[in-house]
Amino acid sequence: MDRNILIVEDEQDVREALNSRLAKAGYAVTAVSTGKEAVAAFVEAYYERPFSCILLDVGLPDTSGLDVLRTIRQEEEIRGLDYEDGVKIIMQTGFREPWMEAFNQGCDDYIIKPYSFEDLARKIKEKTGETPTEN
C-alpha cells in the first residue's frame, strides 16, 4: 500500500504538526493550505504517485472543503474510478454540523477537532486498508 498523504489545512500550526507526526509514522506527506492547492496537488499526483488518503479541512480560506471534496470526486469520475477505488478522504473540522453533507458528497470518514493523533492514525489505517501496528 502506498503511504502517500495529502494534508489540506489552513492553520499553519496544525498543518505542520500533522506533517511532522505523519512523516515520523512513515508517510510521504504533501501539505497545502488552500482548496485550489489541494485540487492541483491531487491532479498532479494522480498518475505518478496518487494519494492513498487526503486529510481535508472543511473550513478553508478560498473555498469550502466540501467543494474540494466534490471536485476531487468529479475528477475521479472523469478518470473512470468508482467510489470504492478512489482516494480515501477524511474530513476534519471543529464543527459537527457539516458531517452529513460531507458523507453525502463522498467523504470516507470525519474527525472533529481537537482529536488525538492516535485516533487519526487509526482512521487512516482503517480507511486505507493498512494493518494497524502497536505503538
N, C-alpha and C positions, 0 to 999 in steps of 0.2 A: 504494500500500500504506500503510495506516495504521500509524504507528510508535508505538503506544501499548503500553507495557510495564509489567507488574506485577512488582515485586520482593518476594519473601516471604523475609525473612531476619531471624533473631532477634538476630544480632550487630550492634549499632549501628554500629560502625566499618566493617564490611563493607557494610552496607546504605547508609550514607552515601557510601562510596567508589563503589559501583555506581551510585547515584543520580546523583552528580556526573559520572561518566565517561559514562554513557548520555545524560544531558541534554546534555552538551557534544557528543555524537555526533548530536544532533538528535532524540532520542526524547522523547516525552511520558512521564514516569515517575510511577508511583504506587508508594510503598514502604510496606510493612506489616511487622509483626514477629511476628504470630501466625497460626495457621491459620484461626481464626474471622474475623479481619480480612480474610484472603485471600479466603475464600468470599464474604463480604459485598461486598468490592470487585469481585469477578468478577460477581456478580449485579447490582450497581448499574450497572456499566459495560456490561453485556451489550447493552442495547437502544440506548443513546445513543452510546457510543464504545467498542466492545469492544476488549479487549486483543488485540494480534497475537501477543504472546509473554508467558509467565509464567516467571520465574526462581524456582524453588521449592526452598527448602532442605528437606532430608529431616528434619533434627532441629529441631523447633520446640518452644517451651515448653508449649504447650497440647495439641498433638496431633502425630501424625506427618505429615510432608509427604506420605507415601503415602496417608494418609486424606484429605488435602486434594485430592490428585490424583484419587482415586476419586470424591469428592464433586463436583468440577468436571466430570468426565466424565459423571457421572449427570445433573447439571444440563443439560449439553449434549444428552444423550439425551432428556430430558424435552422439550426445545425442538425436537426433531426433527433435530438435527445429526448427520451422520455423522462418524466419527473424522477423516477427511481434511479436513473443513470446520471442525473445532473449533480452539480456540486452541492454539498451539504451546507445549508445556510442556517446559522444560529443567530437569531436577532437578540440584541442586548439593549436594554433601556432602563431608565429609572422609573418608568411609568407602567402601570398594569393595563391601562385602557386599550392600547392597540394590539393586544396579543391575538385576539380572534381574527382581526383583519390580516395580521401577519401570516397566520396559518392558512387563511383563505387565499392569500396571494402566493403561497408556495414555500414558506419557510419550513425548515425541518425541526426546529426547536426554538426555545425562547428562554432567556435568562434575565432575571430582574437584578439591577444594580442596587446596592452593593452585593457582590457574590464572592464566594471563596474561589481561589484558583483551582482547588481540588474539584469543586463542583463543575467548573467549566471544563477542566481536563477530562472529567468523567463523561460529560456530554459530547465532547469532541470525539473521544474514543468510541462511544456508543454509536454515534451517527456515522462515523467513517468506517466502522467495522474493525477497528483496531482491537487487539487483545489487551485488556486492561493489565497494567503492571502495578505491583505493590510498591509504594514509595517508602 
